[in-house]
Amino acid sequence: MTVTTPIHRAPDSPVARQALALAGVFQAASLVDELARTGQVEPRPWETLIEATVDTSPESFEAIYGGHPNNLRRGLEVLEAVIGRRQANPAVLRYGFSMLMLMNKLRSNTAMMDALGEKLTRIQGQAEHFGPTHENVIASLGEAYQETLSTFKTRIVVQGDPSLLQNRMMPERVRAILLAGIRFALLWHQQGGRRWKLVFQRSALKKALDQLN
């Protein structure tokens, strides 16, 4: 199933684009937490992230998330917690900020960036054949994460129901979503996002979120 929604008016500020990219990171964090605890995820947030990851050459910034902010609604809600407007889920925040940290490590490793890019290009062809959320594609995304980002000394430790985490395809699904989070973290950095801005430009981020709601 492909996420298809009417194209929304393009974000008109760098901060709005940063907010959307960051929402992708925290949407991934939320889905990782949900998968680990329940073994299930909502289809729309899941499909949005996976499709963004396998599309290595999107037509526009808006095309990355399916053309409408509602596809990242779950992540935008978590972002409201990041800026202090609502109660935060500590596990989700930990996963999200860990992805931002891993993204920085990835950016400083040119060889790994190149290797990951080659893997994603091959997976895009696989997705075109089977469909983006086919289990073969998910398995390949999970393998790509395991062979690259999982090799860093600092890893993301996912906590949840041990019996669920050992189910067939569950490790691959978790890793695929973590890879999607890294993809949006890179997008956030490309749009000018920085950790310090989450503290010192909080008012601008709040304004951007108001415009996207």
C-alpha positions in Angstrom: 0.0 0.0 0.0 1.3 3.4 -1.0 0.8 6.5 1.1 -1.1 8.9 -1.2 -2.4 12.2 0.0 -3.0 15.6 -1.6 0.1 17.7 -1.8 0.1 20.2 1.0 1.4 23.7 0.7 5.2 23.5 0.8 6.8 24.6 4.1 7.8 28.3 3.6 10.6 28.5 6.2 13.7 26.6 7.0 12.5 26.0 10.5 9.3 24.4 9.2 11.3 22.0 7.1 13.5 21.2 10.1 10.4 20.6 12.2 9.1 18.1 9.6 12.4 16.3 9.3 12.7 16.1 13.0 9.1 14.8 13.2 10.3 11.9 11.0 13.0 11.1 13.5 10.6 11.1 16.5 7.9 9.3 14.5 10.5 6.5 14.0 11.3 6.6 17.7 7.6 6.3 18.6 7.1 3.3 16.2 10.2 1.6 17.6 8.7 1.9 21.1 5.3 0.7 19.9 6.8 -2.3 18.1 8.9 -3.3 21.0 6.0 -3.2 23.5 3.0 -4.4 21.4 4.4 -6.0 18.2 2.2 -3.8 16.1 2.3 -0.3 14.4 -0.1 2.0 12.8 0.0 1.5 9.0 0.2 5.2 7.9 3.1 6.3 10.0 5.0 3.1 9.2 4.4 3.3 5.5 5.4 7.0 5.4 8.8 6.2 7.0 9.6 3.1 5.0 8.7 4.8 1.7 10.8 7.8 2.5 13.8 5.5 3.2 13.6 3.4 0.0 13.0 6.5 -2.2 16.6 7.6 -2.7 15.8 10.4 -5.2 12.5 12.2 -4.2 11.1 14.8 -6.5 10.9 17.4 -3.8 11.2 17.9 -0.1 7.4 17.4 0.3 7.5 14.1 -1.6 9.8 12.6 1.0 6.9 12.4 3.5 4.1 11.8 1.1 3.1 15.4 0.5 1.2 16.2 3.6 2.3 16.9 7.3 -0.4 14.5 8.5 1.7 11.6 7.4 4.1 12.8 10.1 1.4 13.7 12.6 2.6 11.2 15.1 6.2 12.6 15.0 4.9 16.1 15.2 3.0 15.2 18.4 6.2 13.8 19.9 8.0 17.0 18.9 5.4 18.9 21.0 6.8 17.0 23.9 10.4 17.8 23.0 9.7 21.5 23.2 7.8 21.1 26.4 4.2 21.5 25.4 3.1 18.0 26.4 4.2 15.1 28.6 7.1 13.2 27.0 7.6 9.4 26.8 11.1 9.0 28.1 11.8 5.9 25.9 10.7 7.6 22.8 12.8 10.7 23.5 15.8 8.5 24.2 15.4 6.7 20.9 15.0 9.9 19.0 18.0 11.7 20.4 20.1 8.5 20.0 19.2 8.5 16.3 20.4 12.1 16.1 23.7 11.1 17.7 24.1 8.1 15.4 23.4 10.4 12.4 26.4 12.6 13.4 28.6 9.5 13.7 27.4 8.4 10.2 28.1 11.8 8.7 31.7 11.7 9.9 32.3 8.2 8.3 32.4 8.8 4.6 33.0 5.1 3.7 29.9 4.0 5.7 27.8 6.8 4.1 28.8 5.5 0.7 28.2 1.9 1.5 24.8 2.7 3.0 23.9 4.8 -0.1 24.8 1.8 -2.4 22.7 -0.5 -0.3 19.7 1.8 -0.4 20.0 2.2 -4.1 19.7 -1.6 -4.5 16.9 -1.8 -2.0 15.0 0.9 -4.0 15.0 -1.4 -7.0 13.8 -4.2 -4.8 11.0 -2.0 -3.5 9.9 -1.1 -7.0 9.5 -4.8 -7.7 7.9 -6.1 -4.5 6.4 -2.9 -3.0 8.1 -0.7 -0.3 6.7 -2.5 2.7 7.1 -6.1 1.5 8.9 -8.2 4.0 11.8 -8.8 1.6 12.4 -5.0 1.5 12.0 -4.7 5.2 14.5 -7.5 5.7 17.0 -5.8 3.4 16.6 -2.4 5.2 17.2 -4.2 8.5 20.3 -5.9 7.1 21.5 -2.5 5.8 21.2 -1.0 9.3 22.9 -4.0 10.9 25.8 -4.0 8.6 26.4 -0.2 9.0 25.0 1.7 11.9 25.0 -1.3 14.2 28.8 -1.6 13.9 29.3 1.6 15.9 30.4 1.2 19.5 27.5 3.3 20.6 24.2 1.5 19.7 20.6 2.0 20.3 19.3 -0.5 22.8 15.6 -1.2 22.2 13.6 -2.2 25.3 10.3 -3.9 25.3 8.6 -7.3 25.5 11.4 -9.9 25.0 9.1 -12.5 23.5 7.8 -10.0 20.9 11.3 -8.8 20.0 12.3 -12.4 19.2 9.4 -13.0 16.9 10.0 -13.6 13.2 10.8 -10.4 11.3 10.6 -8.2 14.5 14.3 -7.5 14.6 14.2 -6.5 10.9 11.2 -4.3 11.4 12.8 -2.5 14.3 16.1 -2.0 12.4 14.2 -0.8 9.3 12.5 1.9 11.4 15.7 2.9 13.1 17.2 3.3 9.6 14.2 5.5 8.6 14.9 7.6 11.7 18.5 8.1 10.6 17.3 9.0 7.1 15.1 11.8 8.6 17.9 12.8 11.0 20.2 13.4 7.9 17.4 15.3 6.3 17.1 17.5 9.4 20.8 18.2 9.3 20.7 19.0 5.6 17.9 21.5 6.3 20.1 23.3 8.9 18.9 21.4 12.0 21.3 21.3 14.9 20.9 20.1 18.5 21.7 23.5 20.0 18.8 25.0 18.0 16.3 22.8 20.0 17.3 24.8 23.0 18.1 28.3 21.7 15.5 28.5 18.9 12.6 26.8 20.7 10.2 29.7 20.0 10.8 29.5 16.3 10.2 25.8 16.4 7.0 26.3 18.4 5.8 28.8 15.7 6.6 26.3 12.9 4.6 23.6 14.7 1.7 25.9 15.0 1.7 26.5 11.3 1.9 22.7 10.6 -1.0 21.8 12.9 
